[in-house]
Amino acid sequence: MTIELFDVQVTHEGRTLVDVPRLTLRPGRAVTIVGESGSGKSLLAHALMGSLPHALHATGEIHLGPDRSSLTDTRARRKLWGRRLALLPQEPVLALDPTMRVHHQVAEGHPRFLHGRRGRAEALELAGTRLAGLGLGGTEQAYPHTLSGGMAQRVAFAAATIGGAEVLIADEPSKGLDTGSRDALARLLTRHVDQGGSLLTITHDLDLARAVGGTLLVMRQAGIVEQGPTEQVLARPAHTWTQRLLAAQPRRWTPPWRDTTPDPAAGTTLITGSGLRKAYGARPLFSGLDLEIAAGERLSLTGPSGCGKTTLGGILLRLVPPDAGEVRHHPGLAEGRVQKLYQDPSVAFAPRVPIRTGLRDVVRRHRADPARVHLLLERLGLDPALLDRRPGEVSGGELQRLAIIRAMLVEPRVLFADEPTSRLDLLTQEETVGCLMDQVVEHGAALVLVTHDLDLAAAVADRQVSLDGIHDAEPAESERTG
């Protein structure tokens, strides 16, 4: 089934968020969209699916094979969800039912699941095979909240594809995945194409775009500024913004804050973890782990998806109890002086409350300077009008930067940042990390960064702890990781 969209516009209170004259998805072809965070990439996909938030309005025409309809007619497309159209969402934690085990959640997407006991058994068997093929064997009885962000993304992928939909829309599918898992995901996406399916991928991951191939569209400020064969655009970009995007890789950064690193040995020890051990069921994550974090230190936690990076951070922040060991905090970490940037930034915001109200509550509770809100908005390149929207009405990249503002308002002494730029394009990532690091340096905060991007870890951190084998890249006598 060929899908064609014509004269697509998505607006919010008169402001144009998407303006795309034409988009075509053909069987056996891949189309990938990269570009500026907040440029409308995900909104274009949701306009196609008929799943835009109610506050946003879409106009234009869609051709589903021989059938033609207006983009305002969402009912026709919703009947096709799961059977002909499938969406792998940007926020897998929100897409998965927190009360349902993984196995049944994936099986529900299969057409046979509701066809009696035999159909249910067939769907469950196929769900187990899908999960195992994604490296998730043994998680069948797990609940979503026990999974890492990368594991949740793979579960969502299995649930989205088990129904056999011809058209698959993958919105930031490699977010939270290590290199090996991302490559495996790319193979799954290309297999869908090779089997005659249509694929629309939205990503900031240029390596994933290169692996998927096909046609590449580059979006900026609601429109498409460049398009062509993927290899051609990535090797010889014609548009100035595309050229800047490709040049903004972390390994090329020469930031001014790189030379302002305080000496960790002279800083006050803020967090001490001793003999830490954690396992989920029979699966050990780490054991005998000792770690100290000093004021002003920049530490990165790296390793493959599901190895326990986020869990270790939760333990160090005393949000998750260890199976063994002890975590001690300096007395100065009371009253909100420890802040966390979540891998899924929506977790930090009340879903039905305007963002402005949420930030105002933070200012009031912590007696923060309200002027810092607009100062940080300007620094992060965000439109103040975003504050009047609810979290579900802004892009993932915009919400990620708003979460940074929320955390930095209280001037934390320790900032735990879990994949804090995973939804940002390379240029916006460079600007955002620059702003974040300026705040960290200004307030002498310790930064603990969780990332799969080793180039980003090297650019930001002074010390790296890898949970792939549990070793400290730069061990000190008092800070061994076992």
C-alpha positions in Angstrom: 0.0 0.0 0.0 1.4 3.3 -1.1 0.7 6.3 1.1 0.9 9.9 -0.1 0.4 13.0 1.9 -0.3 16.4 0.3 -0.1 19.9 1.7 0.4 18.8 5.3 0.1 21.6 7.8 0.0 21.2 11.6 -0.8 24.3 13.6 -1.3 25.3 17.3 -3.2 28.5 18.0 -2.3 29.9 14.6 1.4 28.9 14.7 2.6 26.6 12.0 4.5 23.6 13.4 4.6 21.5 10.2 4.4 22.6 6.6 5.3 19.8 4.1 4.0 19.8 0.5 4.3 16.1 -0.1 5.4 12.9 1.5 5.3 9.5 -0.2 5.8 6.0 1.4 6.1 3.1 -0.9 6.2 -0.7 -0.3 9.8 -1.9 0.0 11.2 1.6 0.5 12.6 3.4 3.6 12.2 7.1 4.3 14.1 8.6 7.2 13.6 12.1 8.6 16.4 13.8 10.5 16.7 17.5 11.5 16.2 20.1 14.1 14.7 19.2 17.4 11.1 20.6 17.5 11.1 21.0 13.7 7.9 18.9 13.4 9.3 15.5 12.6 7.2 13.6 15.1 4.2 15.7 14.5 4.3 14.8 10.8 4.2 11.2 11.7 1.3 11.6 14.1 -0.6 13.6 11.5 -0.2 10.6 9.2 -1.4 8.2 12.0 -4.2 10.4 13.1 -2.9 10.5 16.6 -2.0 14.2 17.1 -2.9 15.8 20.5 -6.3 17.5 20.5 -4.8 20.9 20.9 -3.0 20.6 17.5 -4.8 20.8 14.2 -3.8 19.1 10.9 -4.9 19.9 7.4 -4.0 18.3 4.1 -4.9 15.2 2.1 -3.9 11.6 2.5 -4.1 8.8 -0.1 -4.1 5.3 1.4 -3.7 3.3 -1.8 -6.9 4.2 -3.8 -8.7 5.7 -0.8 -8.5 9.5 -0.4 -9.4 11.5 2.7 -8.7 14.6 4.6 -6.1 14.5 7.4 -8.8 15.9 9.7 -10.7 12.5 9.3 -8.8 10.5 11.8 -11.4 7.7 12.2 -10.6 6.1 8.9 -6.9 5.7 9.8 -7.5 4.6 13.4 -9.4 1.5 12.0 -6.1 0.6 10.4 -3.9 0.8 13.6 -2.0 -2.4 14.2 -3.3 -4.1 11.0 -2.0 -1.7 8.3 -0.4 1.2 10.2 1.9 0.8 13.2 3.7 3.4 15.3 6.7 2.8 17.4 6.4 5.7 19.8 9.1 8.1 21.0 8.1 7.5 24.7 8.0 3.7 25.2 7.5 4.0 28.9 4.2 5.9 28.3 3.1 3.5 25.5 3.5 0.4 27.7 0.8 -0.6 30.3 2.6 -0.4 33.7 0.1 -3.1 35.1 0.7 -5.7 32.4 3.6 -8.1 32.1 5.8 -7.8 29.0 4.8 -11.1 27.4 1.0 -10.5 27.4 1.6 -6.9 26.4 3.4 -7.9 23.2 1.0 -10.7 22.4 -2.0 -8.4 22.6 -1.0 -6.8 19.3 -1.4 -10.0 17.4 -4.7 -10.5 15.6 -5.1 -14.0 17.0 -4.8 -13.0 20.6 -8.6 -12.6 21.0 -9.6 -15.7 19.0 -10.0 -18.2 21.7 -7.6 -20.2 23.8 -5.7 -21.6 20.8 -5.3 -18.1 19.2 -4.1 -16.7 22.5 -1.5 -19.5 22.9 -0.2 -18.8 19.3 0.1 -15.1 20.0 1.9 -15.7 23.3 4.3 -18.1 21.6 5.1 -15.6 18.8 5.5 -12.9 21.5 8.1 -15.0 23.3 10.0 -15.6 20.0 9.9 -11.9 19.2 11.2 -10.9 22.6 14.0 -13.5 22.4 15.0 -12.2 18.9 15.4 -8.7 20.4 17.7 -10.0 23.2 14.9 -9.9 25.8 14.6 -13.6 26.5 13.8 -14.0 30.2 11.9 -10.8 30.5 8.5 -12.2 29.6 7.1 -11.9 33.1 8.7 -8.5 33.8 6.7 -5.3 34.3 7.8 -2.2 32.2 9.1 -0.3 35.2 11.7 -2.9 35.8 13.2 -2.5 32.4 15.9 -0.1 31.2 14.9 2.6 28.7 16.5 0.6 25.9 14.8 -2.6 26.9 11.4 -0.8 27.1 12.1 0.5 23.6 12.6 -3.0 22.3 9.5 -4.3 24.0 7.5 -1.5 22.3 9.0 -2.4 19.0 7.9 -6.0 19.4 4.4 -4.9 20.4 4.2 -2.5 17.4 5.3 -5.0 14.8 3.7 -8.3 15.9 0.4 -7.5 14.1 2.1 -7.5 10.7 1.3 -3.9 9.7 2.5 -3.0 6.3 3.5 0.6 7.2 5.8 1.0 10.2 6.5 4.4 11.6 9.5 4.4 14.0 9.9 7.5 16.1 13.4 7.7 17.6 13.6 3.9 17.7 17.3 3.8 18.7 16.9 6.1 21.7 18.4 4.5 24.8 20.1 1.7 22.8 23.8 0.8 22.9 25.6 0.4 19.5 25.1 -3.4 19.3 21.4 -3.1 20.1 21.0 -0.2 17.7 22.6 -2.3 14.9 20.3 -5.2 15.7 17.3 -2.8 15.5 18.5 -1.4 12.2 18.5 -5.0 10.8 14.9 -5.5 12.0 13.9 -2.3 10.3 15.6 -3.1 7.1 14.1 -6.6 7.2 10.6 -5.0 7.3 11.5 -3.1 4.2 13.0 -6.2 2.5 9.8 -8.0 3.1 7.9 -5.4 1.2 6.8 -3.1 4.0 7.0 0.7 4.1 9.2 2.3 6.7 9.2 5.9 8.0 11.9 6.4 10.6 12.4 9.6 12.6 15.8 9.9 14.3 18.7 12.0 15.4 21.0 9.0 15.0 22.9 9.5 11.7 24.4 6.0 12.0 20.9 4.5 12.1 19.8 6.6 9.2 22.9 5.4 7.2 22.1 1.8 8.1 18.5 2.0 7.1 19.3 3.7 3.8 16.6 4.7 1.4 15.6 8.4 1.1 16.7 11.0 3.7 14.6 14.1 4.5 16.1 16.9 6.5 13.7 19.1 8.5 14.1 22.6 10.0 11.6 25.1 11.2 8.6 23.0 10.2 9.7 22.3 6.6 12.0 20.1 4.6 15.2 21.9 3.6 17.0 19.0 1.9 16.2 15.5 0.6 17.8 12.8 -1.5 19.4 9.3 -1.2 20.7 8.9 2.3 24.3 8.2 1.4 24.4 11.2 -0.9 22.9 13.6 1.7 25.2 12.4 4.5 28.3 12.4 2.3 27.7 15.6 0.3 25.1 17.8 2.1 24.0 20.7 0.0 22.1 22.8 2.6 24.1 24.9 5.1 22.1 23.7 8.1 22.7 20.0 7.1 26.4 20.7 6.9 26.4 22.2 10.3 24.4 19.3 11.7 27.0 16.8 10.4 29.8 18.8 11.8 28.4 19.0 15.4 29.6 15.7 16.6 30.9 15.5 20.2 34.3 14.3 19.2 34.8 17.6 17.4 33.8 19.8 20.4 36.3 22.3 21.8 34.1 23.8 24.6 35.3 26.6 26.9 34.2 24.7 30.0 36.6 21.9 29.2 39.4 23.8 30.9 37.4 24.8 34.0 37.2 21.4 35.6 37.7 21.5 39.4 40.1 19.1 41.0 37.9 16.2 42.3 40.6 15.4 44.9 40.1 18.8 46.5 36.3 18.7 46.4 34.0 17.6 49.2 32.8 14.0 48.9 29.0 14.3 48.3 28.0 10.7 47.7 29.7 7.5 48.9 28.6 4.0 47.8 30.2 1.0 49.4 29.8 -2.7 48.5 26.8 -2.1 46.2 25.1 -5.1 44.8 21.9 -5.3 42.7 20.1 -8.0 40.7 16.7 -8.3 39.1 15.5 -11.8 39.8 18.3 -14.2 38.9 20.0 -11.6 36.7 22.9 -9.9 38.5 23.7 -6.3 37.4 26.7 -5.5 39.6 28.3 -6.6 42.8 30.9 -5.3 45.3 30.8 -1.8 43.7 32.5 1.0 45.5 32.1 4.6 44.2 32.6 8.1 45.5 31.4 11.3 43.8 33.0 14.6 44.8 31.8 18.2 44.3 32.6 19.5 40.9 33.3 16.1 39.5 32.1 14.9 36.1 31.5 11.2 36.0 30.0 9.1 33.1 28.3 5.7 33.5 28.5 3.7 30.3 27.8 0.2 29.2 25.3 -1.8 27.1 21.5 -1.4 27.4 20.1 -3.1 30.5 23.5 -3.4 32.3 22.2 -1.3 35.3 23.4 2.2 34.6 20.1 3.8 35.5 19.6 1.4 38.4 23.0 2.4 39.8 22.1 6.0 39.5 18.8 5.4 41.4 20.8 3.7 44.1 23.3 6.5 44.4 20.4 9.0 44.6 18.8 6.7 47.3 15.7 6.3 45.1 16.3 2.5 44.7 17.4 0.3 47.5 20.5 -1.9 46.9 20.4 -5.6 47.5 23.6 -5.1 49.6 25.9 -2.3 50.5 25.4 1.3 51.7 25.0 4.8 50.2 25.9 7.9 52.3 25.0 11.5 51.4 26.7 14.6 52.5 24.3 16.7 54.8 24.4 19.5 52.2 22.4 17.3 49.8 19.0 17.9 51.5 16.1 20.1 50.2 16.3 19.2 46.5 20.0 19.7 46.1 20.1 16.3 44.3 18.3 16.4 40.9 17.6 13.8 38.3 17.1 14.3 34.5 15.1 11.3 33.5 15.7 9.3 30.3 12.0 9.9 29.5 11.5 13.6 30.4 7.7 13.3 30.6 8.2 11.6 33.9 9.3 14.9 35.4 6.0 16.7 34.5 2.4 16.3 35.5 0.7 15.3 32.2 -2.5 17.5 32.5 -0.8 20.6 33.9 0.7 23.4 31.8 4.4 23.4 32.0 4.4 27.0 33.3 2.4 25.9 36.3 4.9 23.0 37.0 7.9 25.3 36.9 6.1 27.9 39.0 5.6 25.2 41.7 9.3 24.4 41.6 10.2 28.1 42.0 7.8 28.5 44.9 8.8 25.3 46.8 12.6 25.9 46.5 12.5 29.7 46.7 14.3 29.8 43.4 14.7 33.0 41.3 11.8 33.1 38.8 13.9 35.2 36.4 16.1 32.1 35.8 13.2 30.4 34.0 13.3 32.9 31.1 17.1 33.2 31.3 17.4 29.4 30.8 14.7 29.4 28.1 16.7 31.9 26.1 20.0 30.0 26.6 18.4 26.7 25.4 16.7 28.3 22.4 13.1 27.7 23.6 10.1 29.7 22.8 8.4 31.0 26.0 5.0 30.1 24.5 5.9 26.5 25.1 5.2 27.1 28.8 1.5 27.4 28.1 1.3 23.9 26.6 1.0 20.6 28.4 3.9 18.1 28.3 2.2 16.0 25.6 1.9 19.1 23.3 5.6 19.7 22.9 8.3 17.7 21.1 10.5 15.2 22.9 13.5 17.4 22.3 11.7 20.5 23.7 10.5 18.6 26.7 14.0 17.3 27.4 15.4 20.9 27.5 12.5 22.0 29.7 13.4 19.2 32.1 16.9 20.6 32.2 15.5 24.0 33.2 13.3 22.4 35.9 16.3 20.6 37.4 18.7 23.6 37.2 16.2 26.1 38.8 17.1 24.7 42.3 20.9 25.0 41.7 21.6 21.4 42.6 24.9 20.2 44.1 24.5 16.8 42.3 22.9 16.4 38.9 22.2 12.8 37.7 21.6 13.1 33.9 20.2 9.9 32.3 20.6 10.2 28.5 19.8 13.9 28.8 20.2 14.7 25.1 18.9 11.5 23.5 16.0 13.4 21.8 18.1 16.3 20.4 19.7 16.8 17.1 23.5 17.1 17.1 23.5 20.9 16.9 20.9 21.4 19.6 22.8 18.8 21.7 26.0 20.8 21.5 24.2 24.0 22.5 22.2 22.2 25.3 25.3 20.5 26.8 27.1 23.8 26.7 24.3 25.5 28.7 24.1 22.6 31.1 27.9 22.5 31.7 28.0 26.3 32.2 25.4 25.8 35.0 27.3 22.9 36.4 30.6 24.9 36.5 28.9 28.0 37.8 27.4 26.2 40.8 30.2 23.7 41.4 27.8 20.8 40.9 28.8 17.2 40.5 27.5 15.7 37.2 26.8 12.0 36.8 26.1 11.3 33.1 24.5 8.1 31.8 25.0 7.7 28.1 25.5 5.1 25.3 27.5 7.7 23.3 31.1 7.2 24.1 32.1 10.3 22.2 29.7 12.4 24.4 31.0 10.7 27.5 34.6 11.6 26.6 33.7 15.2 25.8 31.9 15.8 29.0 33.3 13.5 31.7 36.6 13.4 33.5 36.1 9.9 34.7 34.2 7.0 33.2 32.7 4.0 35.0 31.8 1.2 32.6 29.2 -1.4 33.8 30.2 -3.7 30.9 32.4 -5.8 33.1 32.4 -3.3 36.0 35.7 -1.4 35.7 36.7 2.1 36.2 38.4 3.7 33.2 40.6 5.9 35.5 40.7 4.2 38.9 41.8 6.0 42.0 42.9 4.4 45.2 39.8 5.5 47.1 37.4 5.0 44.2 37.5 1.4 43.0 34.5 -0.1 41.2 35.4 -3.7 41.9 
